[in-house]
Amino acid sequence: MNEFDIVAKTIFGLEEILADELKTIGAKDIKILQRAVSYKGNKETLYKSNLHLRTAIRILVPISNFKANSERELYKGTQKIDWEKYLNTNKTFAIDGTTSGELFTHSKYAALLTKDAIVDKFRDKFDARPSIDTENPDLRINLHINHNNVTISLDSTGSNLGKRGYKLRQVFAPLSEVLASGIILVSDWDKKQDFIDPMCGSGTFPIEAALIAKNIAPGSFRKFNFENWKDFDRGLWLQLKKDAKNNEIDFNGKIQGFDMDDEAITISKENARRAGVNRIVSFAKQDFIDSNNEFTDSHIIMNPPYGERLMEDDEIIPFYKEIGDQLKHNYLNCNAFIFSGNLRAIKHVGLKASSRIKLFNGPIECRLNKFELYAGSKKNR
Ligand SMILES: C[S@@+](CC[C@H](N)C(=O)[O-])C[C@H]1O[C@@H](n2cnc3c(N)ncnc32)[C@H](O)[C@@H]1O
């Protein structure tokens, strides 16, 4: 099969984990970029990227790279591409654009120019044109302009990979599935220790942990844009999905999610059922701060409220201090990871972090702090 360049986009801080994942699906020439990893592969690698990668947001296939110092050069450069390879007059397409630099300041306008260049090319030759469908196009095109450097790619993914498709309902600022699984992979959970999320919201951490533990392909719940492409190989795709199913493994460990909110528990259970992991994940209502339950030798990951909107500022610092006290007293011999976008509050946990990792939740700069809790911390109380 033909090899070509592929770019997997990701979240700041997850590039190395994504590169590790790419090695396991047989990608070649892996290079770490900023919020992206580039590599080479064939159609199988491309399909596997969408099906298997937990920490990629979107998988792009660059088809042209050129310089444009004016709108006219952008139009002409776009017209040089052999669009008939990808589109017919009876197909639909959509363009997403991002621009940086002073030459092209409006990404929507640059995308419009690119669209005109494609449409005009078809109309001149066939007196007919492919139409636009922003919801479910046959071809999703990605335009990226950095100063005068234009890259046009095919977006094989469609709606981003953080939307696995199992979270139909959600509560309280849920994490994207990409970020949640990235945090679990960064935390190096050994899949032997019990996994606990004491503030699980819509259940993203426990469900992603279960998918990892059972080696369930994160892309097995949804559709991708490449399934609409002219060169889509249905036989290959069905085979890869079948292989993925055959490679799922049994998991006999314990994964638990708690939250003080009834609706969060109901929704987490629904989401786990949809993800097919309800037998191995359990959810229960529990107030983390007020509970006296003891947990030992467990792997804890939690994403407490950051305090904007949900809580007043003078409540949030004491709240983080209480989180630290609870961990110290009732979570013996555990590794606890707190992921928070409140960089001030997380300093008040009152435990010494053994590592701090910078990550972003959308535009919010966050920290993933690790706390190693020993039985001794209880005795010294
Ligand atoms: C930022 S959300 C977590 C989102 C979650 N990681 C997800 O992806 O859906 C914070 C959660 O903490 C819960 N929470 C706040 N205080 C709590 C407490 N004392 N005990 C248990 N849960 C609490 C809230 O109900 C909310 O669901």
The ligand as an ORCA input file, in Angstrom:
! r2SCAN-3c Opt
* xyz 0 1
  C     -14.994     19.337     37.225
  S     -16.228     18.176     37.666
  C     -15.502     16.628     37.227
  C     -15.693     16.327     35.772
  C     -15.282     14.924     35.400
  N     -13.836     14.752     35.467
  C     -15.807     14.577     34.019
  O     -15.004     14.422     33.075
  O     -17.027     14.511     33.835
  C     -16.126     18.159     39.402
  C     -17.083     17.183     40.079
  O     -16.777     17.165     41.457
  C     -17.985     16.889     42.150
  N     -17.784     17.269     43.563
  C     -17.570     18.491     44.091
  N     -17.402     18.417     45.426
  C     -17.487     17.101     45.755
  C     -17.390     16.375     46.962
  N     -17.188     16.997     48.138
  N     -17.517     15.029     46.915
  C     -17.748     14.389     45.758
  N     -17.863     15.032     44.562
  C     -17.725     16.368     44.569
  C     -19.010     17.697     41.420
  O     -20.322     17.205     41.679
  C     -18.555     17.517     39.966
  O     -19.244     16.452     39.368
*
